[in-house]
Amino acid sequence: MTTALSAITRGFLLTGAASIAMAAAPNTPPPGPMPPADNQKLAHDIFRDIVEVRSVHDAGTQGVANVLVRYLKANGFSDSEINVVPETKFPKQVNVVVRLKGKGQGKPVMWICHMDVVDARKEDWSAGLDPYKFTEKDGYFYGRGTSDMKDEDAAVAAALIRLKKDKFVPGRDIIVAFTADEEVGLEQDGPQFLVTEKRPLVDAGLVMNPDGGSGEIADGKRLDFSIETVQKTYMTFKLETANRGGHSSEPRPDNAIYELANGLVKLSQYRFPYKTNATTRAYFQTIASSASGQRRSDLLAMSKLPVDVAAAARLAKDTATNAILHTTCVATMLNAGVQENALPSSAAATIQCRVFPGESVEQTRATLARVSGDPNIKVTLLEPVQEAKETVPDPKVIAQVIKVVHSMWPGVPVMPVMAAGASDSIFTRAAGMPSYGVGGGWWDINDIRAHGRDERDEQGNFYQTVEFTYRLMKELGNGA
């Protein structure tokens, strides 16, 4: 065990340990308020134990579920308050649903937190680090899932246990669903299974997903805090052309590789129409306040309707902004030919699309077919799609989140955002539950390690996440 762990186990307040961590992480701003020492230790121990469980798709989530249930039961939750729910078709994918009973004043508020991780190999990580060993070093916690999202699993569990120990009775029930297989998704996805097969267990009037919005840091300064209210739809297509092939000594004009390549070049040059929605317009309005010159003018223009195409085109030069301005489709894989002396009888490309909410599978498929410009190129959807819906930001909910954010980090800008990536909120929104991506972590925009090598979470950041989650649960537990 490292010095940081020893300090906790001796009962030291982590405000002191966090200060030590800050000295080792100079580009990290000082953390906000911290939970009590006993809750810090509990959160730390949960975090450690679940990181050391390899909860990848093939292994399933039973191991993490067992750890969480053990801690919940050891800290006051009864069997009747905890439901362990294996998925019918995929029994290794186990969900845990725990409920803190309230006064029945409205439908519950629910947190959803996935327990699975993408896999990692020890040989790909730096010396002295093992993705499935919880390592404390230089003010950071290292391990697979430390930033996506076992940090939030531990924070949510510790915050809920603290409420239980406080004998807090919320106005409405607080549900936490620790779920399976977000990283693989769709049919095996935990929230998808729960909302379709176990709806009474998870029926909620409001959903919080910590695997969404959060705080951003650059150059040691807090920039802003985001609340995710919509995401783009994840679609994957195959573009394929085929012919009779032949001997390479007798080339023909109808070469499958050339035909496909010509279509891909056309696709690379195409731009889907620029669009906005309620979330992105509010986002552009908020970030315009800290911009200047042409960028400020363009952001303000994009906060209004109709869409200003010229302003959008200028903003789209930044890849992150481009991702939320319209649908994007990009070639990610190629496969063609079977032997060097044979003309290819087929050529195929995988096209990964992140589709602007409101655009259908068929609209996207038809656009790809039209843009490729060759009737011989067949466009096929590769896997089922859950089309994204927007949670139009509710001013009351947004105000409650802002209240808690500012109680932790006064004055930081807070704004709704559309995620270019995917999360489980797509399933709860499809089920008619207003869903917000709100996590308590602050992440350096120049050092994002989720899914990557040497994944880590700064220690002070983790503990302030625990405190933020506790405060948000109390605030939203009493209704919106």
KOLKOLPA-85290 format. One record per residue: residue in one letter; x, y, z of N, C-alpha, C, O in turn. Coordinates in pm, whole numbers, plus 50000, padded with zeros to 5 digits. Layout:
AXYZXYZXYZXYZ
...
END
This chain:
M500834988050000500005000050000500875012550000501955012750059
T500395022749934501175034949922500905044250038500045041650122
T501645055150040501515064950148500105070550156499575072650265
A499485072850039498145078750039497155069450107496335073950188
L497215056550075496315047050138496585046150287495645045650367
S497845045950326498155045050468497595056950544497115055450657
A497655068550485497125080550550495635079150574495115083150678
I494945073550477493495071850491493205061650600492355063850686
T493905050450596493605040050693493955044350835493415038850931
R494845053950849495135059250983494085069451027494105074351140
G493135072650934492055081650972492345096150947491625104750997
F493395099450870493685113350840492605119050750492045111750667
L492295131750764491395138450672492085139650537493265142850529
L491325136950429491975137250299492245151350249492935153050149
T491725161350316492095174950274493605176350278494175182850191
G494245170450377495705170750382496325162050275497285166150210
A495795149850256496325141050153496155147050016497035145649930
A495015153949994494795160149863495795171049837496235172849724
S496155178449941497155188949922498485183049879499175188749795
I498845171649937500065164849895499955160649750500905161949673
A498765155449712498565151249574498675162949479499215161549369
M498175174549519498235186149433499675190149404499985194649293
A500555188549500501955192049477502565183149370503475187349299
A502065170949359502585161749258501885163449124502325157749024
A500815171049121500045173048998499815188048979498705192849002
P500845195548939500785210148936499755215848840499325227148858
N499355208248738498385213348642496945210248682496025211648601
T496765205848805495435202848856495025213348957495755215649053
P493875219948938493465229949036493145223549170492815211749175
P493215231149279492865225649410491445220049407490565225949345
P491215208849474489875202949473488885211349550489245219849630
G487605208549524486535214949599486345207949733487225200649778
P485195210249798484935204149929485035188849924484745182549822
M485445183250036485665168950048484625162550140484095169350228
P484325149750121483445142850215484165140050347485375141650355
P483415136050450484055132550577485065121250559484995113550463
A486005120350653487105110750641486605096350628487165088650550
D485565092650704485105078750696484505075750560484655064550509
N483835085550499483265083450367484345083250259484215076350158
Q485405090850282486545090350190487155076250189487425070550083
K487365070850308487975057550316487065047150252487535038250180
L485765048150276484825038850216484885039850063484975029649994
A484835052150012484895054049867486185048349809486175041649706
H487285051149877488595046049834488585030849825489045025149727
D488065024349929488105009749933487205003449826487574993549764
I486035009449806485155004549699485855006049564485874996749483
F486435017749543487135020749418488245010549393488345004749285
R489055008349493490154998749482489654984949445490174978549353
D488624980349515488174966649497487514964349361487664953549303
I486794974349309486144972049180487104973849063486934967548959
V488104982449078489104983848971489854970648952490234967248840
E490054963349059490824950949052489994939049004490484927749003
V488754941548965487934931348900487944934048749487604945048707
R488324924448671488394926048525487004923848465486654912848424
S486224934548460484834933548417484664937248270483864945848235
V485444930548185485304932348041484114924047992483534916248068
H483764925747866482564919147813482574904047834481594898447883
D483664897547797483684882947806483594877847949483044867247974
A484134885448042484104881248183482774884448249482354877348340
G482094894948204480844899048264481034907848386482164911048424
T479924911548447479954921248557479624915248693479454922548791
Q479524901948700479174895648828480164899348937479764901749051
G481454899748906482464902649007482314916349068482374917849190
V482104926548985481894940049038480584940649115480514946949221
A479554934149063478264933849133478424928049273477854933249369
N479194917349286479404911149417480064920949514479674921649631
V481054928349465481744937949552480784948749598480734952049717
L480014954349507479104965149543478034960349640477724967349737
V477484948649615476454943349706477044941249845476394943949946
R478264936249850478914934149980479034947150058478714947550177
Y479484957649993479614970550062478254976450099478104982150207
L477274975050012475944980350042475354973450165474814979950253
K475454960250169474894952750282475664955450411475074955850519
A476954957250400477764959950519477514973850576477934976950687
N476834982150498476624996050541475154999950546474795011450521
G474314990150579472954993550617471854990350519470684991650555
F472154986250398471094982950302470674968450319471514959450332
S469374966250319468834952850340468654945750206468734951850100
D468414932650214468174924750094467004930250014467014930049891
S465984935250083464804940150014465064953149938464304956849849
E466154959949972466484972549905467454970649788467724979949713
I467974958349773468964955449670468434944449580467994933949628
N468454946649450468064936449353469244933449262469784942349196
V469644920849259470684916349166469984910149047469234900549061
V470224915748928469414912248811470314907648695470804916048619
P470524894548681471234889648562470354891448438469124890948447
E470984893448325470224894848202469824881048151470604871648157
T468614880148101468034867148065468874859747961469174847947979
K469254866547854470014860147746471514859847772472244852147711
F471954868247864473394869747888473644869448038473894879848099
P473574857648100473594856848247474874862048312474864865348430
K475974862848237477194868548296477084883748310477844889948385
Q476134889648238475934904048247474914906748358473714904748339
V475404911248471474604912648593474444927448626475414935048620
N473234931348662472944944848705472574944848853472054934948904
V472844955848920472474957549061471634970149072472054981049032
V470434968649126469544980049144469274981649294468744972549358
V469624993049348469454995849490468585008149506468685017649428
R467725008049608466755018849625466795024149768466695016649864
L466945037449779466795044349906465385050049908465065059149832
K464545044649996463135048449996462955062850041463635067750131
G462005069449975461665083050009460235084150060459645074350104
K459705096250053458375098950105457285097350000456115100050028
G457655093049881456655090849777456165103349709455085103449651
Q456935113949716456545126749655457045127449511457985134649481
G456385119849424456765119849284457575107549246458005099849332
K457775105849116458525094449065459995095449105460505106549124
P460655084249118462045084249166463005091749074462715094148957
V464145095249131465305099549053466285087849054466525081749157
M466865084948937467715073148925469085076848869469195084448773
W470125071248930471485071948875471765058948799471455048248850
I472345059848680472775047948607474295048448591474855058648550
C474945037348624476415036848626476865023248572476555012948633
H477575023048461477985010048407479225004748479480125012248515
M479244991748498480314985048573481384979048483482444975248531
D481124978148353482074971648263483134981348215482974993548225
V484214975948163485314983948108485764977847975485464966247945
V486484985847896487174980247780488444973347830489004977147933
D488864963347759490004955347806491314963047790491404972647714
A492314958547863493654964447855494674953647887494394944447964
R495864954847826496944945247849498064951747929498444963247904
K498584944348024499654949648109500854954048026501484964148057
E501174946547921502354949847842502214962947765503204968547719
D500994967847751500784980547681500904992547775500965003947729
W500934989947906500995000848003502445003148046503324994848022
S502665014548110504015018048155504505008148261503715001548328
A505815007448274506424998648373505915001948513505815013648551
G505594991648588505094993448724503604995048734503064995848844
L502904995548620501454997048620500804984748559501254979548457
D499744980348622498944969148574497514974248566496994979148667
P496854973148451495494978748441494514973048541493504979448572
Y494784961048593493844955048688494414954248830494014945948910
K495354963148858495824965548994495614980349025495974988948945
F495044983149138494764996949179496065002949232496514999349341
T496655011849156497965017449191497825032049228497205039849156
E498415035849343498405049849388499815055449373500755050749438
K499945065349287501275070249253501215084949214500405088849131
D502075093049274502225107149238500905114749241500665123649158
G500045111349336498795118549350497665113749261496635120349251
Y497855102249195496835096849105496485082649144497275075549206
F495275078549107494855064649110494935059348967494335065048876
Y495695048448947495835042448815495105029148809495035021948909
G494555025948693493905013148671492815014548567492285025448545
R492475003348501491425003748402490095006848470489705000248566
G489415016948418488135021248474488245032848571487225037648620
T489465037548600489595048548697488995061548646488685070448725
S488815062748513488125074548462486895070948379486155079948339
D486665058248353485485053848277485135039648316485735030148264
M484155037848408483675047948498483575042348639482625045248711
K484555034248677484525028548811484755039148917484415037149034
D485345050448878485415061648971484035066249012483765068549130
E483145067448914481775071648943480975060649011480145063549097
D481215048048975480555037049047480845037949196479935037049279
A482115039849229482515040649370481955053149435481505052749550
A481995064449364481485077049420479995076249448479525080549553
V479255070649353477805069549370477475059949484476595062849565
A478155048649491477905039249600478225045449735477445044149830
A479355052349745479745058549873478785069649912478455071050030
A478335077549815477395088449845476065082849893475475087949988
L475585072249827474305066249867474415060250007473485061750087
I475515053650036475715048050170475755059150275475225057550384
R476375070250242476425081550337475025086750366474695089750480
L474185087850262472805092050285472085082250376471335086250465
K472325069450355471695059150438472145060650583471315060050675
K473425062550604473935064050740473465076950805473305077650927
D473235087250724472705099850775471225098950812470665108150870
K470605087450777469165085450795468375095850714467295100150755
F468915099550601468255109150512467085102350442467235091750383
V465905108750450464725103650381464355113750273463845124550305
P464615110650147464335120250040462845121650015462045113350058
G462485132049945461085133749909460595122749817459445118549825
R461455118249732461125107249641462245096849648463355099749693
D461945084749604462955074149607464175078149525464065084749421
I465335074049573466565075049495466965060849456467195052349542
I467045058449326467445045449274468845046649215469175056649151
V469655036549237470925035549164470935022149091470735011649152
A471155022748961471285010648879472735009548834473205017248749
F473444999848890474784996648844474624986248733474094975348757
T475074989548613474634981948496475774975448419476954978048443
A475384966848325476324958548250476484963248106475574969048047
D477654960648052477924960147908477674972947830477264972347713
E477904984347890477784996847814478804997447702478525002947595
E479984991947725481064993247627480824984747502481444987147399
V479934974847511479574966747395478224971147341478064973347221
G477244972347429476024979247396474914971147332475024959147305
L473824978747308472594974247245472004962047314471644963147431
E471894950447250471074939847308471544935847446470724932647533
Q472854935947470473384931747599473414943047701473724940847817
D473094955147659473264966847744472334966347865471144963447853
G472894969347984472124968348107470884977048112469794971848133
P471014990248092469814998648093468774994647989467574995348015
Q469244990547871468304985847768467494974047820466284973547803
F468164964547885467494953047943466554957248055465404952748061
L467014965848143466204969648259464944977348219463874974648274
V465054986748126463874994748092462864986748009461684990248006
T463324976147942462384968147864461854956047940460694952347925
E462714949748023462324937348090461984939148238461274930848295
K462474949748301462294951748445461834966048473462294972248569
R460954971248391460584985348401460094989548540460495000148587
P459244981848608458804986248742459954988348840459854996748930
L461024980948823462164981948914462934995048895463545000048989
V462895000448772463725012148741462915023848686463485033448634
D461605023148697460785033948642461055046848719460845047448841
A461505057048650461935069448716461415081548640461155081048520
G461265092348714460855104948653462025113348608461845123148535
L463235109648651464435117148618465625107648629465705099748722
V466545108448532467725099748532468975108348527469075117848450
M469935104748613471255110948612472275100448568472325089448625
N473075103748470474115094548421475475101248436475795110248358
P476285097148533477605103448550478555101048434479595107648424
D478205091848345479015089148226478595098848115478285094748003
G478595111648150478145121848055478875134748077480095135448062
G478145145148114478775158048136479685157948257479565149448345
S480605167548259481555168748370482285181948357481925190348274
G483325183848438484105196048431485315194548340485865183648324
E485725205748281486895205848194487985214848252487705225648304
I489225210048242490395217348291491385219148177491545210148094
A492025230548173493155232748081494155241848149493785251948209
D495425238248139496505246348198496275249048346496585259948396
G495725239148416495525240448559494345248848601494205252048719
K493485252648506492335261148538491035254248499490955247148399
R490015256548582488695251248549488085259748438488045272048447
L487615253148331487025260348219485515261348231484955272348234
D484865249848239483405249648241482935236048289483715226648301
F481635235248315481015222848360479835220048267478995228748246
S479785208048211478755204948112477705195348167477995186948253
I476495196848115475365188048145474915182148012474395189447928
E475105169247994474765163047866473275159847861472745152847948
T472585165147759471145163147746470745156147617469575153147597
V471705153547531471425146347407472745141047352473805146747377
Q472665130447277473865125047212473535121447069472365120047032
K474555120146989474355116046852474095100946846474485093446935
T473425096846739473125082646720474315075546657474885080246558
Y474665064346714475795056146668475285046546561474435038046589
M475795047746439475435038746329476695034146257477615042046235
T476725021446221477855016046146477335009346019476455000746024
F477895013345906477495008045776478675000945709479835003545740
K478324992045616479344986145528479064990645385477954989145335
L480084996145320480034999145178480794988045107481954985345139
E480144981545009480764970044946480464969744797479354972744755
T481454966244720481264964044577481834950444541482784945744604
A481244944044439481654930544403481564928644252480744934944185
N482404919844198482324915744058482924901744044483164895044144
R483174897343921483604883543900485084881243925485544869843921
G485844891843951487264890043975487994885343850487514887443738
G489144878943868489904874243753491384873643782491824874943897
H492164871543676493614870343689494254884143681493854892343598
S495244886643766495854899843771496644903243644496994914843622
S496924893243561497634895943436496734902243331497224907243229
E495434902143355494474908043261493564917743336492394914743359
P494094929543373493284939443446492084944043365492114944243242
R491014947743436489804953043373489424966243441489864968843553
P488644974443376488224987243438487374985343563487394993843652
D486624974143571485714972243685486424965643803486044954843847
N487454972143853488204967243967487474970944096487194982744119
A487164961044178486364963644299487054973544393486374981844454
I488364972744404489084981944493488974996244442488705005444519
Y489184998144310489105011544255487685017244269487515028944302
E486685008844242485305013544252484995018244394484425028944415
L485385010044491485135013944629485945026344666485425035344732
A487205026844624488045038244658487475051244603487505061544670
N486955050744482486345062844424485165067444508484985079444531
G484355057944554483225061544639483675067244772483055076544824
L484735061744829485235066644958485815080744945485655088845036
V486475083544835486995097144814485835107044811485915117844870
K484765103544741483605112444736483005114444875482615125544912
L482955103644951482425104745087483315113645173482805121445253
S484615112645157485535120745238485365135645211485705143945296
Q484845139045095484705153045056483315158545085483055170445067
Y482405149845131481025154145155480865159145298481455153845391
R480055169545313479715174745445478205174045463477445179845385
F477765167045567476335166645598475875180745637476675188745686
P474595183845616474105197345646474295201045794474155192545882
Y474615213645818474755218645955473375219946019472405224145955
K473315216346148472055216846222472325221046366473455220346414
T471265225546435471325227946579470065222246644469095219046575
N470095220946776468895217646853468895226246978469775234646997
A467915224247065467795232747184469065232147269469495242347323
T469655220347279470855218747360472045226047300472725233647369
T472305223947172473495230147112473345245247101474325252547111
R472115250047080471945264647077472245270847213472875281347221
A471805264147320472125269147454473625268247481474195277047545
Y474255257947432475705256247447476455267547378477345273647437
F476105270347254476785281047181476575294647248477475302947252
Q475375296747300475085309247370475985310847492476505321747518
T476175300047566476975300647689478455302947659479075311547721
I479015295347566480455296647544480815309447469481975313547468
A479825315747406480105328447339480545339147438481285348347403
S480085337847563480395348147663481885348947693482365359347739
S482615338147668484055338347696484885339147568486115337947573
A484225341147454484935342247327485015356847285484445365647350
S485725359347177485865373047127485965372846975486175362346915
G485815384546915486025386146772485065377946688483885376346722
Q485575372746576484755365146482484175352646547483025349046520
R484955346046633484445333946697483235337146783482255329646782
R483275347946857482125351846939480905354346850479805349846881
S481105361646741479995364446649479415351646591478205350246580
D480295342246555479825329646498479065321246601478045315246569
L479565320946724478865313346828477495319246856476525311746871
L477395332246863476105338646886475155335946769473965333846789
A475695336146648474855333146532474295319046540473145316646503
M475115309546587474665295646596473745293046714473195282146726
S473585302846801472645301446913471225305246871470305304746952
K471055308946746469755313246695469385305146571470225298546511
L468125305946535467635300146411467305311446313466925322246357
P467455309146182467925296846117469425295146129470135304246173
V469915283446091471345280646099472115289646003471765290745886
D473145295946054474035304345973475135295145918476065291445989
V475015291545791475915281745732477355286745730478285279045754
A477545299445701478905304945697479555304545835480725301145848
A478785308245938479305307646075479635293246114480665290646175
A478745283946078478975269846109480245264746042481025257446103
A480455268545918481635263945845482925268945910483925261645916
R482905281145958484105286346026484345278946157485475275246187
L483285276746234483425269646361483835255146340484525249346423
A483405249146229483665235046202485135232146174485515220446165
K485955242446159487385240046141488005233746265489055227246257
D487355235646380487755228746503487035215246505485815214746498
T487785204246515487175191046500486145187946608485145181346581
A486385192646731485425189946838484115197346814483045191846838
T484195209746766482985217246736482285211446614481065210446610
N483075207646514482505201446394481645189446430480605187046367
A482065181846531481365169546567479955171946618479115163046610
I479675183946669478325186546721477515195546629476405199646663
L478045198646512477345207246418476525199546315475645205146251
H476825186746298476115178946196476495164246209477335160546290
T475845156046127476205142046117477605140746059477985148145968
T478365131346112479685128246055479755113246025479275105046103
C480335109845912480575095945875482015094745826482475102945747
V482715084545872484125083145839484485068445818484005059745890
A485335065845719485815052245695486805048345804487735055745834
T486595036645863487465032145972488145018745947489135015546012
M487605010645851488214997645822488044994345674487084998545611
L489014986745618488974982445479489264967545469490034961945548
N488644961045369488914946945344488714944245195487644947145141
A489724938745129489604936144986490634925844942491734925144996
G490244917844843491154908444781491484896544867491354896744990
V491934885644799492304873444870493724868944838494314861144912
Q494274873844726495624869544687496224880144595495504886944522
E497554881444598498204892344526498104891044375498204901144305
N497914879044321497844877444176496424875244125496224870244014
A495444879144205494034877944166493354891544174493534898944270
L492564894644071491754906744079490744905144192490174894344208
P490514915544269489574914144382488144912144333487664919444248
S487494902144388486084900144356485174908344445483974909544418
S485734913944550484944922744637485874932144713487054929344731
A485304943144756486014952644842484974958944934483884962544890
A485334960345061484374965445159485044975245253486234973945284
A484294985045297484764994845395483734996145505482524996045479
T484214997545627483345000445741483265015545757484285022445762
I482055020545764481815034945777481135037445911480015032845934
Q481795044745997481255047846129480625061646127481285071646095
C479335062246161478585074846158478135078546298477705070046376
R478225091346329477615097046448476585107046396476915117646343
V475325103246411474235109646338473505119646426473165116846541
F473265131346370472575141946444471175137246481470485131446397
P470735139746605469415135046649468305139746554468295151246510
G467405130646524466295133746434466495128346294465535127846217
E467705124246260467965118346129467905103146143468505097446234
S467185096646053466935082346065468035073946000468895079045928
V467965061146027468895051645964468755052345813469755053045742
E467515052045763467315051845619467785064745553468335064445443
Q467575076045619468075088645564469595088245551470165092445450
T470245083045654471715082545652472205072645548473145075545474
R471575060945542471975050945441471805056445300472675054745215
A470675062945276470415068445142471435079245105471845080144990
T471835087245204472845097545177474185091145140474835095645046
L474585080845212475835074045180475795068045040476775068744965
A474655062045005474525056144871474605066844763475255065044661
R473925078044786473925088844687475305094944671475775097244560
V475965097644784477265104344779478325095444717479205100344645
S478275082444742479285073444684479235073444532480235070844465
G478055076444477477935078944334478085066944243478355068644124
D477925055044295478115043044213477045032944251477015028144364
P476145029544156475085019944189475605006044223474884997844279
N476875003344190477444990344225477894989544371478184978644421
I477935000944438478315000944580477064998744665476145006944664
K477054987844737475934984444824476194989944964477294988345017
V475194996445023475325002345157474414994645253473204994045234
T475004988745357474264980245449474524984345593475674986845631
L473464985145673473614987545817474144974945882473614964045860
L475194976145964475854964346020475234959446150475304947446180
E474644968246229474134963846359472914972246396472744983246345
P472074967046486470874974446524471204988146582472284990346636
V470264997246568470485011146609469395015446706468215012846684
Q469795022246812468875029346899469005044146866470005050446899
E467985049646801468085063546758467985072846879467185070646970
A468785083246877468895092446991467715101946999467195106546897
K467315104847122466315115147148466925125647241467845122747318
E466415137647232466915148547315466065150047440464835149547434
T466725151847554466035156747673466115171947668467165177847697
V465015178247631465035192947625465305198047766464565194747859
P466345206047783466745210247918465605216347998464985226047956
D465325210448115464305215648206464955226248294465905223248367
P464465238648289465105249348368465225246148516466195250148580
K464245238948573464295235648715465435225848745466175227648841
V465565215648662466635205848683467985212348662468915210348740
I468105220248556469365227048528469745236048646470905236648685
A468755243148701469025252148814469505244348935470385249049008
Q468945232548959469375224449073470815219549055471605219649150
V471145215248934472515210848909473485222548926474535221148989
I473125234148871473985245948885474185249549031475295253149072
K473115248549110473215251549253474275242849320475085247749399
V474255229949289475225220749351476625223249296477595223149372
V476735225349166478045228149106478675240249173479845240049209
H477885250949188478435263349245478685262249395479465269949451
S478015252749461478335250449603479705243849617480345244649722
M480145237349509481455230649509482545239249446483655240149498
W482205245549334483195253049255482545266249212482065267349099
P482515275949299481765288249274482155295049143483335296349109
G481115299149070481325307648955481665300948824481755307848722
V481875287748821482245281648693481045281648599479915279348643
P481255284148470480145283648375479585269448364480345259748360
V478265268448361477595255448349476705255948225475975265748205
M476745245648142475985246148017475565232147973476255222348000
P474415231247904474015218547844474855215847720475255225147650
V475115203047693475905199347576475285187147508474555179447569
M475605185747379475305173547305476585165447293477625170647251
A476525152847329477705144247322477845138247182476875133047126
A479045139047127479305132347000479465117347019479235109546927
G479845113247140479975099247173478665093347222477615099747214
A478735081147272477525073847312477565070547460478635068947518
S476385069647520476255065247659474915058347677474095058047586
D474705052847796473465045647824472245054647832471125049647833
S472435067747837471285076747841470395075247719469215078647723
I470945070147610470155068447489468975058947514467925060447453
F469165049247603468115039547630467065044947727465875042647708
T467495052247828466515057747921465715068947855464525070547883
R466345076747767465585086947693464565080447600463435085047589
A464975069647534464045062647445462865056947522461785055347467
A463085053847651462015048647736461145059647795460255056847875
G461405072047756460575083147802461005089247934460245096747995
M462215086147980462715091648106463665103148076464705100948014
P463345115448118464285126448100465635123048163465695119248280
S466705124148086468015119248130469085129748108469165135948002
Y469915131548210470965141748208472305135148239472415127348333
G473305138348159474655133648187475345143348280475715154348239
V475525139348406476145148148506477075139748593476625131548673
G478375141848576479375135548661480125146148738480175157748698
G480715142248848481395152048933482865153848906483535161648974
G483405146748807484835147448780485225159448697484425165148623
W486505163348712487095173948631488275167948556489155161848616
W488275169748422489235162748338490015172548253489465181848194
D491315170248248492205178448167491965175248020492155163947976
I491545185247943491185182847803492395178547720492225173547608
N493585180547772494795176547700495375163347752496475159447713
D494645156647841495155144147898493995134747930493795130748044
I493235131247826492105122147842492605107847822493135104647716
R492445099347923493015085847917491975074747922492335063047925
A490705078147922489675067747922489885058547801490115063347690
H489815045547824490015035047723491475033947680491805025547596
G492355042047735493715042547685494755037547783494435031647887
R495995040047746497145035747826497235043947955496975055947955
D497595037248063497835043948192496645052348236496825063648282
E495455046948223494245054048266494365057748413494885050048494
R493895069748448494075074248585493045084848623492375090648538
D492935087148754492115097748811492925104348922493485097449007
E492995117348920493705124749025492965122749156491735123049159
Q493695120649264493075116549390492085126949444490975123449483
G492495139549445491575149749492490335150649406489245153349457
N490485148349276489345148449185488355137549222487145139849221
F488855125749254487965114849291487155118349415485945116349418
Y487815123349517487105125949642486115137549630485065137249694
Q486435147649550485445158249531484255153149450483145158249465
T484475143249366483375136949294482425130049391481205130649373
V482965123649492482125117149594481255127649663480055125549681
E481845138749703481105149249772480055155549680478925157949722
F480425158149556479465163749460478265154549443477125159149442
T478525141649430477435132049410476505131849530475285131349514
Y477065132149649476255132549771475345144849771474155143749800
R475895156349741475095168649741474025168449633472905172949655
L474365163149516473385162749408472265152949440471105155549407
M472595141749503471555132349543470585138649642469375136849631
K471105146049739470235152749835469345163049766468155164049795
E469925170649675469185181249607468075175449519466925179649529
L468415165949435467425160349343466485150549412465365148349366
G466945144549521466075135349594464865142149652463845135749678
N464955155049671463805162549724462955168749614462105177249641
G463185164249489462295168149380462795180049301463665187549345
A462205181349182462555192549093461395202249084461485212349014
END
